Amino acid sequence: MFASKAFRKVIWPLLLTWLTGFLIAIIFCIIFWTDILSFHKENRGYIFSGLLTLGSFLLATKTFIITRLQDGLFQTKEYDDTYTIAIEQSDEGKVGERNQPLRNLAEFLSWGIASCLITALLQLILGVCNNITCTIVALGASLGALAIVLRGWWHLRGIIHTYLEHANRQKMK
């Protein structure tokens, strides 16, 4: 039961996000394959270092972001009251568990970190090959990783918006 629920709520959107980025890269590689080969050959080092930097940055900030949001928003009485009202208006299956938005964000950040670091390694390993298949896999993984990071950023944006609204209400009291 837990695995299927986690699969529906977190893993399935992650896979769809990654596959979307990967498929976009495949389409671009097929349409512009000669330009893509030269582009990848000239820029694979930059792609490698960019993904390695992004993965390292996300790794360094993940704990701080999650802890700060947990303490500043999800552990407050106001959040408990809002969650209780939401449960009363509809069942817990529709609302989700109490800290579900934070858990989803933590999952997306964790998978974003892993995908960036794995993709950086793919750039290093497959980037030396000078054929279209290796280039498609390397660039597809890059766009997939960026899609996951962007989706994680979108989750973070929503939670920070809620956090700032909460902080403004606390100042008004």
N, C-alpha and C positions, 0 to 999 in steps of 0.2 A: 504493500500500500504506500509506504513512504517513498520508495524508489519511483513508482509511477507518478506520484504527486510532484516529486522533485523534478522528474523528467519533463512533465507538462509545464511546470511553472518556470523552470530555470534552464535546463539543458536543451530543451527543444528550441526556445528562442535564441539561445547561443548558437546552436547548430545552424538555424535558419539565417542568422545574421552573418555568420562566417561564410556559409555557402553563397549568400547574396554577393558578398565582396569577391569571392572566388569566381563565381560565374561572370561577373562584370569584367574581371581580368581576362578570363578565357575569351569572351567576346571581343575585347579590344585586341588581344593577341592574335586572334584569327583574322580580324579585319585589317590590322596594321602590322602584320607579322615581321616585315623587314625592318620597319622603323623601331618596333619593340625590341628586336634583337640588338640593334645598335644602342638603343636607349639603355637597355639593361646592362649591356657590356660596359658602357661608360659610367653608369650611375649605381652599380651594385654595391660599391663600397659606401656610398652615401646612404643607400637604403639600409644596408647592414648597420651602420653606426646610428642612424636615426631610430631604427627599431630597438637596438640595444639600449640606447639612451632612454627611449620612451618606456621600455619595460623596466629599466632600473629606477626611473623616476616614479612610476606607478607603484613599484615595490616599496620604495622609501616612504611614499605618502599614504599608502593604503591603511596602515595601522593608525596613523594620526587622524585621517578623515573618519574612519569608522568609529574610533574611540570618541572623537569630538562630537560627532552626531549622536552617538549613543547617550553620552552624558548630557548634551545640551538640549536634546529633543525627546528621544525615546524613553528616557527615564524620568520624565516630568509628570506631574499630576494632570496637567492640562491634556497631555497626549493620552493618558489613561482615560480621562473623561471623554475625549473625542472617540477613542477606540470603543468604549462601552456604548456610546450612542450609536455608532456605526453597527455594532453587533446587534443592538436592539432593533434597528431599522431593517436589517437584513441578516441572514444567518452568517456564521463564521466561515462557511465555505466560500461565500462570495467576497467577504472582507479579507480573509486570510489571517494568518497568525499575527500576533501582536507586533512583532518586529520584522514582519515580512519585507517591507521596502528596504530596510537596512540589510537583511540577508541577501536579497536580490542584488543590491549594489555590491556587497562583498563578493558574491559569486562572479558578477560581471568583471569586477576589478581583478580578481584572482585569475580568471580565464583570460582576461586582457593581458595580464603580465605574462602568463604562460605562452599565449599565442605570439606575443611580441618577441620573447626570447627564443622560442622554437623557430619562428620565421627568420630571425636574425641568423640562426645557425643554418637554416635552409639557404639563405642568401650566400653564406660562406661556402657551403658544400656544393650546391647546385649552380651557383653563379659562375663557376669556372667552366662548366659545360657550355658549349656554343651551339646548342640546338633548341628548337622551338619548344619541345616537351619540357625540358628542364626550366626554360624561361617561363613557360606558362605556370608550372607548379610554383616556382619561386615568387613570381609576381602575384599569382592568385592567392598564395598564402599571405603575402604582404597586404593585399587589399582586404582579405578576410580578417586579419589581425586588426587593421585600422577600423573596419566596420564594428568589431567587438568593442574596441576602445571608444568609438563614437557613441555606441549604444550605452555603454557604461557611463560616459559623460552625460548622456541624456537623463539617465536615472539620477545621477548625482545632482544635476541641475534642478530636477524636481524636488529632491529632498532638501537641497539648500534653500530653495524658494520657501518651502514649508518652515524650515529652521529660522529663516529671517523674519517671516510673518510671526512666528512664535516669539522671537526676540523683541520685535516691535510691540507686541501685545504686553510683554513683560515690562517694558519700559513705560508704557502708558499707565500701568497700574500703580 
